[in-house]
Amino acid sequence: MPASEHPKIKLYWLSQSRSQRIIWLLEELKVPYELEVFHRDENTLMAPRELEKVHALGKSPIISITPTGKDAKPIILAESGFIAQYLLDHTSEGQNLMPKKWQDGKENTIAGETEDWLRYAYYMHYAEGSLMPYLVFALVISRLKSPQVPFLIRPITSIIANRIIGMFLYPNVKKHLSFINDQLASSTGKYLCGKTLCAADILMSFPLIAGDGRFNELGSWKDGSWRSEFPKVWEYVQLLLAEPGYKKSVAKVEEIDGKFEASL
């Protein structure tokens, strides 16, 4: 399809955010797009107020899609899962990033879906709905031990933070990593949902790649590292990092912004 026939897609990209996954998705879908780059405040880590002019919540990722045709008006989409599914539904390459849905002879029946598709549908929501909240909470709690807390009260806030991490965050993150490790062990392929990369793997990439630098701070792991305790998850992270589409997405940001870091 000529570039003139593609809708105009713009991604509003924010540093240290989950928007990197949408760049990767766009690369896999082979559609033209442009980036507008925003940076977090160095002290508060909040997104700039300018993003609120694009979407009322002022968060990222946000994309605008302007259809072809005279006087076409753009639509604004937010939330990673919604953005991903919309792009999959409206691009020719989208079907390549979704597993086969129906078992042969069981089309459009309850429980007729393939195991790979059920996993895909689940992980399209799990990444944000179940896993990310713990990692965001871990980031917030860690700031109770940072130099931003006044020196005289930092020992108290650090004790509180450590208690929350030990009693709540560590056991829950450990449960999730164990779950993902078991899911990878029982998958029909090397990815979470089968033998080939799908959109759910792309959505899962951020919490696992960015979380790598934070998991070890949450507690005592086997042999001193979460990677040793959950080797299947670590192998999966390496698999995602080696994906050509992921590398292209990193190169895209480095080209425009000079650097890229997947971090919480």
TAZI-V211022 format. One record per backbone hydrogen bond with DSSP energy under -0.5 kcal/mol. NH is the residue of the N-H (numbers start at 1). CO is the residue of the C=O. Records with the same first field share a line. If there is no record, write none. Layout:
NH=CO / CO
This chain:
5=2
6=2 / 3
8=66
9=7
10=64
11=34
12=10 / 62
13=11 / 36
15=38
17=14
18=60
20=17
21=18
22=19
23=19
24=20
25=21
26=22
27=23
28=24
29=25
30=26 / 27
31=26
34=9
36=11
38=13
41=46
45=41
51=48
52=49
53=50
54=51
55=51
58=55
62=12
63=77
64=10
65=75
66=8
67=65 / 73
72=69
75=65
77=63 / 75
79=61
83=79
84=80
85=81
86=82
87=83
88=84
89=85
90=86
91=88
94=91
96=93
97=94
98=95
103=112
106=103
109=106
112=109
114=101
118=114
119=115
120=116
121=117
122=118
123=119
124=120
125=122
126=122
127=123
129=125
130=126
131=126
132=127
134=131
135=131
136=132
137=133
138=134
139=135
140=136
141=137
142=138
143=139 / 140
144=141
145=142
146=143
149=146
153=150
154=150
155=151
156=153
157=153
158=154
159=155
160=156
161=157
162=158
163=159
164=160
165=161
166=162
167=163
168=164
169=164
170=165
172=168
173=169
174=170
175=171
176=172
177=173
178=174
179=175
180=176
181=177
182=178
183=179
184=180
185=181
186=182
187=183 / 184
189=191
191=194
194=191
199=97
201=198
202=198
203=199
204=200
205=201 / 202
206=202
207=203
208=204
209=205
210=206
211=206 / 207
212=208
213=210
214=211
215=211
216=212
217=214
218=215
221=219
224=221
225=222
228=225
229=225
230=226
231=228
233=230
234=230
235=231
236=232
237=233
238=234
239=235
240=236
241=237
242=238
243=240
247=243
248=244
249=245
250=246
251=247
252=248
253=249
254=250
255=251
256=252
257=253
258=253 / 254
263=261
264=210
